[in-house]
């Protein structure tokens, strides 16, 4: 990675979450002053425990729906990396009201606080769910369909608000449409856990991972290191053509769930040979799920200089090391 955010004061909303805590760790390593903002609704205290004694780390326990708290946290910051959200398509179907409050009202608070404090740039977590029912592959940023879930609606509204704040108020924004991010600290716990950590834990417990549907749906699984690179590049770019846009944040490869389980199995067998004998099971397809997903990352390559460092297999191997230590160690 050629360009990094260094020596700045950075607000990371949702900093105790999976992606947010990885960003906290990286930004501290790059000698930034980090303000982590989280209400611990889905973030975990153990994710930020290693940073609490760091002289450049500040934890603010507050809710993104509290505008005063957001504005106070943003004071004197150079950059915002906005990760706070309620993720999960199923969660949004079960509770669309709370998803809307956190993901839309919370995002609006960030944008308005940026406007009022004179914040130059907001880098925010967008989502590949914005592509909705569009069947075009690969997914290109300027071709989207209709949303398939309340979660997808909220993430699209974020992009619309970002454009309005850029056009009307001069707040520079860059949205990163994350595609199925995975890596260390991603929890396998709870009803809304992502597939990869759930599959890893099932295999480690010698239980059958459950694939929803026929297992042939495809995803562009994206290792956390690629996401960190994109946040760096989005925060530091001085290319005027690069700002006030959204970017696919992915590898540009797709893998179906049947292939994914075998890649995970292969990586785990070196730790536990018994995993080779664990069978997979199939469950009902999930409402609101996209059938196929594959990102075109050419815009990020051309305008930000993005070069994915990890494909799926490399990312899984690194992630497995962490899960083995934390789930079995």
C-alpha positions as a Markdown table, in Angstrom:
| # | Residue | x | y | z |
|---|---|---|---|---|
| 1 | Unk | 0.0 | 0.0 | 0.0 |
| 2 | Unk | 1.6 | 3.2 | -1.1 |
| 3 | Unk | -0.5 | 5.8 | 0.7 |
| 4 | Unk | -1.7 | 5.8 | 4.3 |
| 5 | Unk | -3.4 | 8.1 | 6.7 |
| 6 | Unk | -0.8 | 9.2 | 9.2 |
| 7 | Unk | -0.4 | 11.6 | 12.0 |
| 8 | Unk | -4.1 | 12.7 | 12.0 |
| 9 | Unk | -6.9 | 12.9 | 14.5 |
| 10 | Unk | -9.4 | 10.2 | 13.3 |
| 11 | Unk | -13.0 | 9.6 | 14.4 |
| 12 | Unk | -14.0 | 6.0 | 13.9 |
| 13 | Unk | -17.7 | 5.4 | 14.5 |
| 14 | Unk | -18.6 | 1.8 | 15.3 |
| 15 | Unk | -15.0 | 1.4 | 16.3 |
| 16 | Unk | -15.7 | -1.6 | 18.6 |
| 17 | Unk | -17.2 | -3.6 | 15.8 |
| 18 | Unk | -15.4 | -6.1 | 13.5 |
| 19 | Unk | -14.4 | -3.6 | 10.8 |
| 20 | Unk | -14.2 | -0.6 | 13.1 |
| 21 | Unk | -11.8 | -2.3 | 15.6 |
| 22 | Unk | -9.5 | -3.4 | 12.8 |
| 23 | Unk | -9.4 | 0.2 | 11.6 |
| 24 | Unk | -8.7 | 1.4 | 15.1 |
| 25 | Unk | -5.7 | -1.0 | 15.3 |
| 26 | Unk | -4.4 | 0.1 | 11.9 |
| 27 | Unk | -4.8 | 3.8 | 12.5 |
| 28 | Unk | -3.0 | 3.6 | 15.8 |
| 29 | Unk | -0.2 | 1.7 | 14.1 |
| 30 | Unk | 0.1 | 4.6 | 11.7 |
| 31 | Unk | 0.5 | 7.1 | 14.5 |
| 32 | Unk | -2.9 | 8.6 | 14.3 |
| 33 | Unk | -4.9 | 9.8 | 17.3 |
| 34 | Unk | -8.0 | 7.6 | 17.3 |
| 35 | Unk | -11.4 | 8.5 | 18.8 |
| 36 | Unk | -13.5 | 5.3 | 18.9 |
| 37 | Unk | -17.3 | 6.0 | 19.1 |
| 38 | Unk | -19.5 | 3.0 | 19.9 |
| 39 | Unk | -22.6 | 2.2 | 22.0 |
| 40 | Unk | -21.7 | -1.5 | 22.1 |
| 41 | Unk | -25.1 | -2.6 | 20.7 |
| 42 | Unk | -23.2 | -4.9 | 18.3 |
| 43 | Unk | -19.6 | -3.9 | 18.9 |
| 44 | Unk | -17.6 | -5.8 | 21.6 |
| 45 | Unk | -15.6 | -4.4 | 24.4 |
| 46 | Unk | -13.0 | -7.1 | 24.0 |
| 47 | Unk | -12.3 | -5.8 | 20.5 |
| 48 | Unk | -11.0 | -2.5 | 21.9 |
| 49 | Unk | -9.6 | -3.8 | 25.1 |
| 50 | Unk | -6.0 | -4.0 | 23.7 |
| 51 | Unk | -6.1 | -0.3 | 22.8 |
| 52 | Unk | -7.5 | 1.2 | 26.1 |
| 53 | Unk | -4.0 | 2.0 | 27.5 |
| 54 | Unk | -2.7 | 3.4 | 24.2 |
| 55 | Unk | -1.9 | 7.1 | 24.7 |
| 56 | Unk | -3.4 | 7.9 | 21.3 |
| 57 | Unk | -6.7 | 6.1 | 21.8 |
| 58 | Unk | -9.9 | 7.6 | 23.2 |
| 59 | Unk | -13.1 | 5.6 | 23.7 |
| 60 | Unk | -16.4 | 7.4 | 23.7 |
| 61 | Unk | -19.4 | 5.2 | 24.6 |
| 62 | Unk | -22.3 | 6.9 | 23.0 |
| 63 | Unk | -25.1 | 6.3 | 20.4 |
| 64 | Unk | -24.9 | 7.5 | 16.8 |
| 65 | Unk | -28.5 | 8.6 | 17.2 |
| 66 | Unk | -27.4 | 11.2 | 19.8 |
| 67 | Unk | -26.5 | 14.2 | 17.6 |
| 68 | Unk | -24.9 | 16.2 | 20.4 |
| 69 | Unk | -22.6 | 13.3 | 21.2 |
| 70 | Unk | -21.6 | 12.8 | 17.5 |
| 71 | Unk | -20.8 | 16.5 | 17.1 |
| 72 | Unk | -18.8 | 16.7 | 20.2 |
| 73 | Unk | -16.8 | 13.6 | 19.2 |
| 74 | Unk | -16.0 | 15.1 | 15.8 |
| 75 | Unk | -14.6 | 18.3 | 17.2 |
| 76 | Unk | -11.0 | 18.9 | 16.1 |
| 77 | Unk | -10.9 | 15.7 | 14.0 |
| 78 | Unk | -9.3 | 15.6 | 10.6 |
| 79 | Unk | -11.2 | 12.6 | 9.1 |
| 80 | Unk | -14.2 | 10.5 | 9.9 |
| 81 | Unk | -14.3 | 6.8 | 9.1 |
| 82 | Unk | -18.0 | 6.1 | 9.6 |
| 83 | Unk | -18.6 | 2.4 | 10.2 |
| 84 | Unk | -21.5 | 2.5 | 12.8 |
| 85 | Unk | -24.6 | 0.7 | 11.5 |
| 86 | Unk | -26.9 | -2.1 | 12.2 |
| 87 | Unk | -25.8 | -4.7 | 9.6 |
| 88 | Unk | -27.6 | -7.9 | 8.4 |
| 89 | Unk | -30.4 | -8.2 | 5.9 |
| 90 | Unk | -32.4 | -10.6 | 8.2 |
| 91 | Unk | -32.1 | -8.2 | 11.1 |
| 92 | Unk | -33.5 | -5.4 | 9.0 |
| 93 | Unk | -36.4 | -7.5 | 7.9 |
| 94 | Unk | -37.2 | -8.4 | 11.5 |
| 95 | Unk | -36.8 | -4.9 | 12.8 |
| 96 | Unk | -36.9 | -2.3 | 10.1 |
| 97 | Unk | -37.6 | 0.6 | 12.4 |
| 98 | Unk | -34.4 | 0.3 | 14.4 |
| 99 | Unk | -32.3 | -0.4 | 11.3 |
| 100 | Unk | -33.7 | 2.9 | 9.8 |
| 101 | Unk | -33.0 | 4.9 | 13.0 |
| 102 | Unk | -29.4 | 3.8 | 13.3 |
| 103 | Unk | -28.4 | 3.6 | 9.6 |
| 104 | Unk | -30.2 | 6.6 | 8.2 |
| 105 | Unk | -30.7 | 9.0 | 11.2 |
| 106 | Unk | -27.3 | 8.1 | 12.5 |
| 107 | Unk | -25.7 | 8.7 | 9.1 |
| 108 | Unk | -27.5 | 12.1 | 8.8 |
| 109 | Unk | -26.1 | 13.0 | 12.2 |
| 110 | Unk | -22.6 | 12.3 | 11.0 |
| 111 | Unk | -23.1 | 14.4 | 7.8 |
| 112 | Unk | -24.6 | 17.3 | 9.6 |
| 113 | Unk | -21.9 | 17.3 | 12.3 |
| 114 | Unk | -19.3 | 17.2 | 9.6 |
| 115 | Unk | -20.9 | 20.3 | 8.0 |
| 116 | Unk | -21.2 | 22.2 | 11.2 |
| 117 | Unk | -17.6 | 21.4 | 12.4 |
| 118 | Unk | -16.0 | 22.1 | 9.1 |
| 119 | Unk | -14.9 | 18.5 | 8.6 |
| 120 | Unk | -13.3 | 18.2 | 5.2 |
| 121 | Unk | -14.0 | 14.6 | 4.4 |
| 122 | Unk | -16.2 | 11.7 | 5.5 |
| 123 | Unk | -15.3 | 8.2 | 4.4 |
| 124 | Unk | -18.3 | 5.9 | 5.1 |
| 125 | Unk | -19.3 | 2.3 | 4.9 |
| 126 | Unk | -21.7 | 1.7 | 2.0 |
| 127 | Unk | -22.8 | -1.7 | 1.0 |
| 128 | Unk | -23.0 | -4.1 | -2.0 |
| 129 | Unk | -26.7 | -4.6 | -1.0 |
| 130 | Unk | -27.4 | -1.4 | -2.9 |
| 131 | Unk | -27.2 | -3.3 | -6.1 |
| 132 | Unk | -30.5 | -5.0 | -5.1 |
| 133 | Unk | -32.3 | -6.9 | -7.9 |
| 134 | Unk | -29.9 | -5.9 | -10.6 |
| 135 | Unk | -28.7 | -9.1 | -12.2 |
| 136 | Unk | -25.8 | -7.5 | -14.2 |
| 137 | Unk | -22.4 | -8.9 | -13.4 |
| 138 | Unk | -19.9 | -7.7 | -12.5 |
| 139 | Unk | -21.4 | -5.0 | -10.4 |
| 140 | Unk | -20.5 | -1.5 | -11.5 |
| 141 | Unk | -21.0 | 1.5 | -9.3 |
| 142 | Unk | -23.3 | 3.4 | -11.7 |
| 143 | Unk | -25.7 | 0.5 | -12.4 |
| 144 | Unk | -27.9 | -0.5 | -9.5 |
| 145 | Unk | -31.3 | -2.1 | -9.1 |
| 146 | Unk | -34.2 | -1.9 | -6.6 |
| 147 | Unk | -33.4 | -2.7 | -3.0 |
| 148 | Unk | -34.4 | -6.2 | -1.7 |
| 149 | Unk | -34.4 | -5.4 | 2.0 |
| 150 | Unk | -34.8 | -2.5 | 4.5 |
| 151 | Unk | -31.1 | -2.7 | 5.1 |
| 152 | Unk | -30.4 | -2.1 | 1.4 |
| 153 | Unk | -32.7 | 0.8 | 1.5 |
| 154 | Unk | -30.9 | 2.4 | 4.4 |
| 155 | Unk | -27.5 | 2.0 | 2.7 |
| 156 | Unk | -28.7 | 3.5 | -0.5 |
| 157 | Unk | -30.2 | 6.5 | 1.3 |
| 158 | Unk | -26.8 | 7.1 | 2.9 |
| 159 | Unk | -25.4 | 7.5 | -0.6 |
| 160 | Unk | -28.1 | 9.9 | -1.5 |
| 161 | Unk | -27.5 | 12.0 | 1.6 |
| 162 | Unk | -23.8 | 12.0 | 0.9 |
| 163 | Unk | -24.3 | 13.4 | -2.6 |
| 164 | Unk | -26.6 | 16.1 | -1.3 |
| 165 | Unk | -24.2 | 17.2 | 1.4 |
| 166 | Unk | -21.4 | 17.3 | -1.1 |
| 167 | Unk | -23.4 | 19.3 | -3.6 |
| 168 | Unk | -25.0 | 21.7 | -1.2 |
| 169 | Unk | -22.6 | 22.1 | 1.7 |
| 170 | Unk | -19.2 | 21.1 | 0.3 |
| 171 | Unk | -18.6 | 18.1 | 2.6 |
| 172 | Unk | -16.3 | 15.7 | 0.7 |
| 173 | Unk | -17.5 | 12.1 | 0.9 |
| 174 | Unk | -16.3 | 8.8 | -0.3 |
| 175 | Unk | -18.5 | 5.8 | 0.1 |
| 176 | Unk | -17.1 | 2.3 | 0.2 |
| 177 | Unk | -19.5 | -0.4 | -1.0 |
| 178 | Unk | -18.3 | -3.4 | 1.1 |
| 179 | Unk | -18.7 | -6.8 | -0.4 |
| 180 | Unk | -18.9 | -9.6 | 2.2 |
| 181 | Unk | -16.0 | -8.6 | 4.4 |
| 182 | Unk | -14.3 | -11.2 | 6.6 |
| 183 | Unk | -11.3 | -11.5 | 9.0 |
| 184 | Unk | -10.2 | -11.4 | 12.6 |
| 185 | Unk | -12.6 | -10.3 | 15.2 |
| 186 | Unk | -15.7 | -11.1 | 13.1 |
| 187 | Unk | -18.0 | -12.8 | 15.6 |
| 188 | Unk | -19.6 | -16.2 | 14.9 |
| 189 | Unk | -22.1 | -15.4 | 17.7 |
| 190 | Unk | -25.8 | -14.5 | 17.3 |
| 191 | Unk | -28.6 | -15.0 | 14.9 |
| 192 | Unk | -27.1 | -12.4 | 12.4 |
| 193 | Unk | -23.6 | -13.6 | 12.3 |
| 194 | Unk | -21.9 | -13.7 | 8.9 |
| 195 | Unk | -21.3 | -17.0 | 7.0 |
| 196 | Unk | -17.5 | -17.3 | 7.3 |
| 197 | Unk | -17.1 | -17.1 | 11.1 |
| 198 | Unk | -20.2 | -19.3 | 11.5 |
| 199 | Unk | -18.8 | -21.9 | 9.2 |
| 200 | Unk | -15.4 | -21.8 | 10.9 |
| 201 | Unk | -16.8 | -22.4 | 14.3 |
| 202 | Unk | -19.1 | -25.1 | 13.1 |
| 203 | Unk | -16.2 | -27.0 | 11.6 |
| 204 | Unk | -14.0 | -26.5 | 14.8 |
| 205 | Unk | -16.9 | -28.0 | 16.8 |
| 206 | Unk | -17.2 | -30.8 | 14.3 |
| 207 | Unk | -20.8 | -29.7 | 13.5 |
| 208 | Unk | -22.2 | -29.4 | 10.1 |
| 209 | Unk | -22.2 | -25.8 | 8.7 |
| 210 | Unk | -25.6 | -24.9 | 7.3 |
| 211 | Unk | -25.8 | -23.5 | 3.8 |
| 212 | Unk | -29.0 | -21.5 | 3.0 |
| 213 | Unk | -30.5 | -22.5 | -0.3 |
| 214 | Unk | -28.6 | -24.7 | -2.8 |
| 215 | Unk | -25.2 | -23.4 | -1.8 |
| 216 | Unk | -24.5 | -22.2 | -5.4 |
| 217 | Unk | -25.1 | -18.5 | -4.7 |
| 218 | Unk | -22.0 | -16.5 | -5.2 |
| 219 | Unk | -20.3 | -13.7 | -3.3 |
| 220 | Unk | -17.2 | -11.5 | -3.7 |
| 221 | Unk | -15.6 | -12.4 | -0.3 |
| 222 | Unk | -13.3 | -9.5 | 0.8 |
| 223 | Unk | -10.6 | -9.8 | 3.4 |
| 224 | Unk | -10.3 | -7.1 | 6.0 |
| 225 | Unk | -6.8 | -6.0 | 4.7 |
| 226 | Unk | -8.4 | -4.9 | 1.5 |
| 227 | Unk | -11.0 | -2.9 | 3.3 |
| 228 | Unk | -8.3 | -1.2 | 5.5 |
| 229 | Unk | -6.4 | -0.3 | 2.3 |
| 230 | Unk | -9.5 | 1.3 | 0.8 |
| 231 | Unk | -10.2 | 3.4 | 3.9 |
| 232 | Unk | -6.6 | 4.6 | 3.8 |
| 233 | Unk | -6.8 | 5.5 | 0.1 |
| 234 | Unk | -10.2 | 7.2 | 0.5 |
| 235 | Unk | -9.0 | 9.3 | 3.4 |
| 236 | Unk | -5.8 | 10.6 | 1.8 |
| 237 | Unk | -6.6 | 11.0 | -1.9 |
| 238 | Unk | -6.0 | 14.4 | -3.3 |
| 239 | Unk | -7.5 | 13.5 | -6.7 |
| 240 | Unk | -10.4 | 15.9 | -7.2 |
| 241 | Unk | -12.0 | 13.3 | -9.5 |
| 242 | Unk | -12.0 | 10.7 | -6.8 |
| 243 | Unk | -14.2 | 12.5 | -4.2 |
| 244 | Unk | -17.9 | 12.5 | -3.8 |
| 245 | Unk | -18.1 | 9.0 | -5.3 |
| 246 | Unk | -18.8 | 5.5 | -4.2 |
| 247 | Unk | -16.4 | 2.6 | -4.8 |
| 248 | Unk | -16.8 | -1.2 | -4.8 |
| 249 | Unk | -14.5 | -2.5 | -2.0 |
| 250 | Unk | -13.9 | -6.1 | -3.0 |
| 251 | Unk | -11.5 | -8.5 | -4.8 |
| 252 | Unk | -13.2 | -8.8 | -8.2 |
| 253 | Unk | -13.6 | -12.6 | -7.7 |
| 254 | Unk | -16.7 | -14.6 | -6.9 |
| 255 | Unk | -17.0 | -17.9 | -5.0 |
| 256 | Unk | -20.1 | -20.0 | -4.3 |
| 257 | Unk | -20.9 | -21.2 | -0.8 |
| 258 | Unk | -20.1 | -24.8 | -1.6 |
| 259 | Unk | -16.6 | -23.8 | -2.7 |
| 260 | Unk | -16.3 | -21.5 | 0.3 |
| 261 | Unk | -16.9 | -24.4 | 2.8 |
| 262 | Unk | -14.2 | -26.5 | 1.1 |
| 263 | Unk | -11.7 | -23.7 | 1.2 |
| 264 | Unk | -12.4 | -23.2 | 4.9 |
| 265 | Unk | -12.2 | -27.0 | 5.5 |
| 266 | Unk | -8.9 | -27.2 | 3.7 |
| 267 | Unk | -7.4 | -24.4 | 5.8 |
| 268 | Unk | -8.7 | -25.9 | 9.1 |
| 269 | Unk | -7.4 | -29.5 | 8.4 |
| 270 | Unk | -3.9 | -28.5 | 9.1 |
| 271 | Unk | -5.0 | -27.7 | 12.7 |
| 272 | Unk | -7.6 | -30.4 | 13.1 |
| 273 | Unk | -7.6 | -33.4 | 10.7 |
| 274 | Unk | -11.1 | -34.5 | 11.9 |
| 275 | Unk | -12.6 | -31.5 | 10.1 |
| 276 | Unk | -12.1 | -33.4 | 6.9 |
| 277 | Unk | -15.0 | -35.7 | 7.9 |
| 278 | Unk | -17.5 | -33.0 | 8.8 |
| 279 | Unk | -20.5 | -32.9 | 6.4 |
| 280 | Unk | -22.3 | -29.8 | 5.3 |
| 281 | Unk | -26.1 | -29.3 | 5.5 |
| 282 | Unk | -28.6 | -27.2 | 3.7 |
| 283 | Unk | -31.4 | -25.0 | 5.0 |
| 284 | Unk | -34.1 | -22.8 | 3.4 |
| 285 | Unk | -33.0 | -19.8 | 1.3 |
| 286 | Unk | -33.1 | -16.5 | 3.2 |
| 287 | Unk | -35.5 | -13.7 | 2.3 |
| 288 | Unk | -33.9 | -10.6 | 0.8 |
| 289 | Unk | -30.6 | -12.3 | -0.2 |
| 290 | Unk | -29.0 | -11.5 | -3.5 |
| 291 | Unk | -28.3 | -14.5 | -5.6 |
| 292 | Unk | -25.0 | -13.6 | -7.2 |
| 293 | Unk | -22.5 | -10.8 | -6.4 |
| 294 | Unk | -19.2 | -9.9 | -8.1 |
| 295 | Unk | -17.6 | -6.5 | -8.0 |
| 296 | Unk | -15.9 | -4.5 | -10.7 |
| 297 | Unk | -13.1 | -2.7 | -8.9 |
| 298 | Unk | -11.7 | -0.8 | -11.9 |
| 299 | Unk | -13.0 | 2.6 | -10.6 |
| 300 | Unk | -11.1 | 2.1 | -7.3 |
| 301 | Unk | -8.0 | 1.0 | -9.2 |
| 302 | Unk | -8.1 | 4.0 | -11.6 |
| 303 | Unk | -9.1 | 6.8 | -9.2 |
| 304 | Unk | -7.7 | 5.7 | -5.8 |
| 305 | Unk | -4.8 | 3.4 | -6.8 |
| 306 | Unk | -6.4 | 0.4 | -5.1 |
| 307 | Unk | -4.7 | -3.0 | -5.5 |
| 308 | Unk | -6.3 | -5.9 | -3.5 |
| 309 | Unk | -3.6 | -7.6 | -1.5 |
| 310 | Unk | -5.6 | -10.7 | -0.5 |
| 311 | Unk | -7.7 | -13.1 | -2.5 |
| 312 | Unk | -10.1 | -15.4 | -0.7 |
| 313 | Unk | -7.7 | -18.3 | 0.0 |
| 314 | Unk | -5.0 | -16.0 | 1.4 |
| 315 | Unk | -7.5 | -14.2 | 3.6 |
| 316 | Unk | -9.0 | -17.4 | 4.9 |
| 317 | Unk | -5.6 | -18.7 | 5.9 |
| 318 | Unk | -4.8 | -15.6 | 7.9 |
| 319 | Unk | -8.3 | -15.5 | 9.4 |
| 320 | Unk | -8.1 | -19.1 | 10.5 |
| 321 | Unk | -4.9 | -18.4 | 12.5 |
| 322 | Unk | -6.9 | -15.9 | 14.6 |
| 323 | Unk | -10.0 | -18.1 | 14.9 |
| 324 | Unk | -7.9 | -21.1 | 16.0 |
| 325 | Unk | -6.3 | -19.0 | 18.7 |
| 326 | Unk | -9.5 | -17.4 | 19.9 |
| 327 | Unk | -12.0 | -20.2 | 19.5 |
| 328 | Unk | -9.8 | -23.2 | 20.4 |
| 329 | Unk | -6.8 | -21.7 | 22.1 |
